[in-house]
Amino acid sequence: MSAAVLMPRKRIRFAKEQQEICPECGAPTMFLNVGETHYEVCHPCRKFQLYGKNLFSGWRDEPPEQWQANADLLKTYSEFATDFEVASMHRLDDSVPF
């Protein structure tokens, strides 16, 4: 197993007819690369999440100036909460159905 395909955090993934959509607003998401690192981004929500590293080869065709522009844009966005972070915001006894 290659270390390049390991995901450091659980991703929030929603699909609608093979189109990735934002879990908060339902808008289509897109990918931005910063070097070999891929981020899934929702521009209307101004949020992003790490997707992985070196999963798509297209990053090799982008100039370093594009990576810097993407990095600068991501600095103005916030990260989506992970499933673990969302779960920790709720008390356990509030979610138990019995």
C-alpha positions in Angstrom: 0.0 0.0 0.0 1.4 3.4 -1.0 1.6 6.2 1.5 0.4 8.6 -1.1 -3.1 7.4 -1.0 -3.6 7.4 2.8 -6.0 10.0 4.0 -4.9 11.8 7.2 -8.6 12.6 8.2 -12.0 11.3 7.4 -13.5 13.2 4.5 -17.1 14.4 4.4 -18.4 13.0 1.1 -21.8 13.5 -0.5 -22.6 12.5 -4.1 -25.5 13.4 -6.3 -25.4 11.7 -9.7 -21.6 11.4 -9.6 -21.3 15.2 -8.9 -19.7 16.0 -5.5 -21.8 18.5 -3.6 -21.3 20.6 -0.5 -22.9 19.1 2.6 -23.9 22.5 3.9 -25.3 24.4 0.9 -25.7 21.7 -1.8 -23.5 23.6 -4.4 -21.1 21.6 -6.5 -17.6 21.4 -5.1 -14.4 21.5 -7.0 -10.8 20.6 -6.4 -7.8 22.8 -6.0 -4.2 21.7 -5.9 -1.3 23.1 -3.9 1.6 21.1 -5.2 0.6 17.4 -5.0 -2.0 18.0 -2.3 -5.6 18.1 -3.3 -8.4 20.1 -1.5 -12.1 19.8 -2.1 -13.6 23.3 -2.0 -17.0 24.9 -1.8 -16.7 28.5 -3.0 -20.2 29.7 -2.0 -19.6 28.5 1.6 -15.9 29.5 1.5 -14.9 26.1 3.0 -12.5 23.4 2.1 -11.3 20.0 3.2 -8.1 18.0 2.6 -8.8 15.3 -0.1 -5.4 13.6 -0.4 -2.0 13.7 -2.0 -0.9 12.7 -5.4 -4.3 11.0 -6.3 -4.7 12.9 -9.5 -1.9 13.5 -12.0 -3.3 16.9 -13.2 -1.3 18.8 -10.5 1.9 18.1 -12.4 0.6 20.2 -15.3 -0.1 23.3 -13.1 2.6 26.0 -12.7 3.8 26.9 -9.2 2.1 30.2 -9.6 -1.3 28.4 -9.7 -0.4 26.5 -6.5 0.5 29.7 -4.8 -2.8 31.4 -5.9 -4.7 28.3 -4.6 -2.8 28.4 -1.3 -3.6 32.1 -0.9 -7.3 31.5 -1.6 -7.5 28.6 0.9 -6.0 30.9 3.6 -9.2 32.9 3.3 -11.5 29.9 3.7 -12.3 27.7 6.7 -12.2 24.0 7.0 -15.3 21.8 7.1 -15.9 20.1 10.4 -15.1 16.4 10.3 -17.6 13.8 11.4 -15.6 13.4 14.7 -15.7 17.2 15.3 -19.4 17.4 14.6 -20.1 14.4 16.9 -18.2 15.9 19.7 -20.4 19.0 19.6 -23.4 17.0 20.7 -23.9 15.3 24.0 -24.0 11.5 23.8 -27.3 11.2 25.8 -29.0 13.5 23.4 -28.4 11.2 20.5 -29.2 7.8 22.1 -32.7 6.7 20.9 -33.6 4.7 24.0 
